[in-house]
């Protein structure tokens, strides 16, 4: 049992990594592709909601689709704001 303790040191594995004070100013390729996909999904969803809201006959459905389209537009603009190079200077 004593011999095992030479190899296994629990404190070695349980040490916490230091907390990063700010995110890195570089976007990895994987992050870039994810953001590109997320922006595309939000834009497509927004366009579909607004399109089908115009085609719907029921006013309640039109309002629900408009609200959903607005939600996707807000998500799209939020994502876009995060990747805007003009905001990186802050």
N, C-alpha and C positions, 0 to 999 in steps of 0.2 A: 504494500500500500504506500509506503514511503517512496518507493521508486516511481510510482505513478505521479506523485505530486511534483516531481522534477519536470515532468512534461506538461502537466495541466496546471495552469495558473488562472483561476477564475477572474481575477481582477483584470487580467490582460484583455479579455474578451468583453468585459462589461464596461469598459471606459467609454464615455460619451464623446462624440465628435464635437468640436467647437461649433457654436452657432454662427452662421454666416450673417454679418450685420446687414448686408444688402445683396440682392441677387446679382449674378454676374452680368456684365454689360454685353455679353455675347449670347446669341441664340444658336443652339446646336442645330445641326441638320434635322435631327429627329423632331425637335421643338418647332422648327420652321415648317416642316411638313404637317405636323399636327395643327398648328395655327392656320395654315393654308386650308386644310380640310375643314376645320371648325368654321372659318369664315365662309367657306363655300356652302356648308350645310345650313348655316343661319341665313345666308342670302337666298338660297333656293327655297327654304321654308317660308321666308318672308314673302317672296314673289308668289308662291303657290297660294298662301293664305289670302293675299290681296286679290289674286286672280279669281279664286273660288268665291270670295266674298261678293265680288261683282256679279257672279253668275247665280248666286243663291237667290231664291225667291222668298224665303222666310226671313223676316227682319231680325229675329233672334239669332239665327244662324249667321247672317251677315255680320251682326255685331260681335258674335263670338269669334268669327274668323278675322275680323278687323283687329280685335284685341290681341289675338294670337299673333297676327302679323306684326303688330306694334311691339310685342314682346320680343319676337325674333329680330326686329330691326334694332331694338335697344341692345340686345346681346351682340349683334353684329357691330354696332357702333362702339360698344365697350371694348370688344376685342381689337377693333381697328385702332382705338385710342391707345391701347397698350403697345401696339407695334409701331405707332407713329414715331418716326425719328425725331420730330420736333419736341416730343415729350421726353425723349431720352436725356436731354440736357438738364432736366430737373433733378 
